[in-house]
Amino acid sequence: MTYFVVQSLNGLFSAALLFLIASGLTLAFGVMRIVNIAHGSFYMLGVYVAYTVAARTSSLLAGALLALFVVAIVGFLMQRFFLRRFASQPLAQMMMTMGFALFFRDAALMLWGGDPFTLPTPRWLTGSMEIGDIVFPWYRVFVIVVAALVGVGLWIVNDRTLIGARVRATVDDPEIAAATGINVARLSGGVFAAGAALAAFGGVMGGPILGGYPGMDFELLPLAFVVVIIGGMGSLKGALIGAIVVGMIDNFGKALVPELSYFTLFAPMVLVLALKPTGLYGRA
């Protein structure tokens, strides 16, 4: 029983990080209909920027805030000056994001080198909670709680604010949304920047546990895509359910049958696509 509870908590920790990454990816796709191959790079840049700032200020909070700001600006400029030029050309946009992903990867290797590192864990989050035989790090509990709060915040913005209504209208029908006076181009840039910031935030949250290293962007990207494919492109609820499913399956699969971990991860995606091609909560 103890083993099951601990592994379930580890699965929730993985799900929390995946939700932070996948929520931005699915929002950008919902508004722009773009498969962003560079989304994992935003996660990587968040880790590296936070590491640079934390090393100089000894403050993970300062590193997190600057990482969110820098990566959001990078995402906005990327959408404004490059991706917007190829609106309604998904293949061209996808190939351009692939180019950006390779550029960011090489730039990070040139600027920060190839040595792996970890972000500092705040002192007040060191140690582990102990409930009977269950021992689990406080920092992982903190990440799970933060991801839950982010999810609630995104739900409030999406369902209870004017900005959220405009985003939903653009997701449903961008042409009609533009005809009603919504600046779809500006909204797309804002959503893309917010998605980039969410990925960077996921990197900062995972940095003290997973660390940073060359190639981590392309390792995490397939997991994020599995999440949004299972949950449905453009659906925040789908991103949440998909993150929990993938986090649990990935964690238990690696723990119980490591030689079949990729099969146990991608098999549910294939099953969902066979039964519901748009994902659990996606719409055609």
Residue pairs with C-beta under 8 A, 6 or more apart in sequence:
2 132
2 133
2 134
5 134
6 134
6 135
6 136
7 251
7 252
7 255
8 248
9 136
9 140
9 141
9 144
10 140
10 251
11 244
11 247
11 248
11 250
11 251
11 252
12 144
12 244
12 247
12 248
13 140
13 143
13 144
13 209
13 247
14 246
14 247
14 248
14 250
14 251
15 147
15 243
15 244
15 246
15 247
15 248
16 143
16 144
16 146
16 147
16 148
16 205
16 243
16 247
17 143
17 147
17 202
17 205
17 206
17 210
17 247
18 202
18 223
18 224
18 227
18 242
18 243
18 246
18 247
19 147
19 150
19 151
19 227
19 239
19 240
19 243
19 244
20 147
20 150
20 198
20 199
20 201
20 202
20 205
21 39
21 40
21 43
21 198
21 199
21 202
21 220
21 223
21 224
21 227
22 224
22 227
22 228
22 231
22 239
22 242
22 243
23 150
23 151
23 154
23 195
23 198
23 236
23 239
23 240
24 39
24 42
24 194
24 195
24 196
24 197
24 198
24 199
25 36
25 39
25 195
25 199
25 224
25 225
25 228
25 239
26 227
26 228
26 231
26 232
26 233
26 234
26 235
26 236
26 238
26 239
27 167
27 191
27 194
27 195
27 234
27 236
28 34
28 36
28 39
28 191
28 192
28 195
29 35
29 36
29 228
29 233
29 234
30 167
30 171
30 233
30 234
30 235
31 167
31 170
31 171
31 174
31 187
31 188
31 191
31 192
31 234
32 79
32 83
32 93
32 188
32 191
32 192
33 90
34 83
34 90
34 93
34 94
34 97
35 90
35 93
35 94
35 97
36 94
36 97
36 195
37 94
37 97
37 98
37 100
37 101
37 221
38 78
38 97
38 98
38 100
38 101
38 104
39 97
39 195
39 196
39 199
39 221
39 224
40 101
40 199
40 216
40 217
40 218
40 219
40 220
40 221
40 224
41 100
41 101
41 104
41 105
41 217
42 71
42 74
42 75
42 195
42 196
42 197
42 199
42 200
42 203
43 199
43 200
43 202
43 203
43 216
43 217
43 220
44 104
44 105
44 108
44 203
44 212
44 216
44 217
45 67
45 70
45 71
45 74
45 104
45 108
45 200
45 203
46 67
46 68
46 71
46 199
46 200
46 201
46 202
46 203
46 204
47 67
47 119
47 203
47 204
47 206
47 207
47 211
47 212
47 216
48 108
48 111
48 112
48 212
49 63
49 66
49 67
49 70
49 71
49 200
50 60
50 63
50 64
50 66
50 67
50 119
50 200
50 203
50 204
50 207
51 63
51 112
51 117
51 119
51 207
51 212
52 63
52 112
53 59
53 62
53 63
53 66
53 67
54 60
54 62
54 63
54 119
54 120
57 63
58 120
60 119
60 120
60 121
60 122
60 204
60 208
63 119
63 204
64 201
64 204
67 200
67 201
67 203
67 204
68 197
68 200
68 201
68 204
69 197
70 200
71 196
71 197
71 199
71 200
72 193
72 194
72 196
72 197
72 200
73 193
74 196
75 192
75 193
75 195
75 196
75 197
76 189
76 190
76 192
76 193
76 196
78 100
78 192
78 196
79 188
79 189
79 192
79 193
80 189
82 96
82 100
83 93
83 96
83 97
83 192
84 185
84 188
84 189
86 92
86 93
86 96
101 217
101 218
104 217
105 214
105 215
105 217
105 218
108 214
109 214
114 213
114 214
115 213
116 211
116 212
116 213
117 211
117 212
117 213
118 207
118 208
118 209
118 210
118 211
118 212
119 204
119 207
119 208
119 211
119 212
120 208
121 139
121 208
122 139
125 138
125 139
125 142
126 138
126 139
127 137
127 138
128 135
128 136
128 137
128 138
129 135
129 136
129 137
129 138
129 141
139 208
139 209
140 209
143 205
143 206
143 209
146 205
147 205
150 198
150 201
151 236
151 240
154 236
155 236
156 164
157 163
157 164
158 164
158 167
158 168
158 236
166 177
166 182
166 187
167 187
167 191
169 176
169 177
169 180
169 182
170 177
170 182
170 184
170 187
170 188
171 234
174 184
177 184
178 184
203 212
210 216
223 246
223 250
223 265
226 242
226 246
226 265
226 266
226 269
227 239
227 242
227 243
227 245
227 246
228 238
228 239
228 242
228 279
229 242
229 269
229 272
229 273
229 279
230 238
230 241
230 242
230 245
230 246
230 268
230 269
230 272
230 279
230 280
231 237
231 238
231 239
231 240
231 241
231 242
231 243
231 279
231 280
231 281
231 282
232 238
232 242
232 278
232 279
232 280
232 281
232 282
232 283
233 278
233 279
233 282
234 282
234 283
235 279
235 280
235 281
235 282
235 283
237 281
238 279
238 280
238 281
238 282
241 280
241 281
242 279
242 280
245 268
246 265
246 268
249 264
249 265
249 268
250 261
250 264
250 265
252 264
253 260
253 261
253 263
253 264
253 265
254 261
257 264
272 279
272 280
273 279
276 282
278 284
